[in-house]
Amino acid sequence: MKALTIRQPWAGAIAHQTKRVENRSWKLPAKHEGARILIHAGAQPDKQAQVYGEHLDVYRAVVAVATITGCHWSEDGLCCGPWGFDFAYHWTLADVIALPEPVPAKGALGFWTPDEEIVNAALRQETGVAW
């Protein structure tokens, strides 16, 4: 299972709000489409982000599990509602489950492979069973 590090407040908006798109400058590798991934809150916040409502104030931890359902390019961002950025690839997310207890993890840029202990700690919360 792979993990994707996302800066706050975006990771929290995925876990606890309605954000179901991740904006990226690079196209989703085809092998990750349909994959179940861990959503990891990075160590640093996005200081230019403006998110309304509550957001998760947790860093360096896995905060949710989600499925990447697709990827498309958008010039105007309107296709993905208020969360889509202009001139970005939109990675669409579904079946998001926020973890009741964030799982501490260092993280990395891009997709990364968490160790078995991190994956099991996250999936136990999602399903009640370790993988």
N, C-alpha and C positions, 0 to 999 in steps of 0.2 A: 504494500500500500504506500502511496506517495502522500506527501504533504506539500502545501503551498503556503508560503509566508506572505501575509498581507498586513500592511500598516494599519494601525488604529487611526481613526475610528471605523475604518472600512470593515475590518474583521468582525468587530462587534455588530455592525449594521447587517452583515450577512447572518451572524448567529442569532441576533435578537430583534431584527426589524424586517423590512421587506426587500432588502438588497439581494437580488438574484442574478446579478451580472457583475463580473469582475472585469475591469477595464485594463487592458494591457497594450503595450506597443508592439508586441510580437504575437504571431498567430499560434493558436493552440496546436501542439504536435498531435497529429491524428491518433496516435496510440493512447492518448489520454481522454479522448472523447468517450463518454459513457462510464468513465472510471469513478469509483467512490474514492474521495480524498479527504484528508484532514485539513481543516482550516486553522492555520497558525497565526497568532497575533505577533507581529514582529517586535523588535526591541525599541524601535523609534516610532513616534507618531508622525503622521502626515500633517505638518504644521499649517498647510494651506487648506486643509479639508474643512468643510462646513457641513455638518450633519445636524439635523434638527431632531429633537426628542432625546431620549436616553440612549447612551451608548456604553459599551463595556469598557471599563478602564483597567484592562488586563494586558500585560505585555509578556513576551517570551513564553507563550503557552498555547497549546492547542485548545481552541474554544468551540469548535463545531466539526461535524462531518457532513459532507455534501457530495452530490453527484454532478459532474460536469456533463451537461447535455448537448453542448454544441459551441460553435464559435462563428462569428461573422464580423465583417468590417463595417464600421459606421462612420459616415462623414458628419452627420448631424446629431447623433446620440439619441434622437427621438424614439427610435425603435424600442428602446429598453427603459422607457419612462424616465423618472427623475434621476436614476442612478447611472444612466449611460452617458459617457463622455463623447465629445466630438472627436473625429479623426483618431479612432482607437478600435482595437479588436475587442469585441464583447464576448466574453466567455460566459455562457449561460449556466446557471446553477439550479438544481432542484433537490428535493428530498433533504433539505437542510435540517439537521438536528443539533441544537445548541447543547453543549455539555454542561450539566449541572455544576461540575467542578473542573475548572481549567486544568490541563495537564502540562506542567512545566516542561519546556523544551527549548533548546538553543535556536533552532531554525537555520535557514540558509536562503540564498537568493534562488529564484526559480523553483522548480520541483526538486524535492529532496526526499531521501528515504529515512524515515525515523526508525529508531531501533524498536525491537519487538516489544519491549516494556512500555514504551510510549503508545504504540499502536494498541496494545491490549488494554491499557488504562483508559484510552479513549473509547474503544469499542465496547468495553464492559458497560460504560455509561450509556452508550447508544442502544445496545441490544440486551444488556444484562448477561452476556456471555463473552468470554475471551476468544479470540481467533487464534 
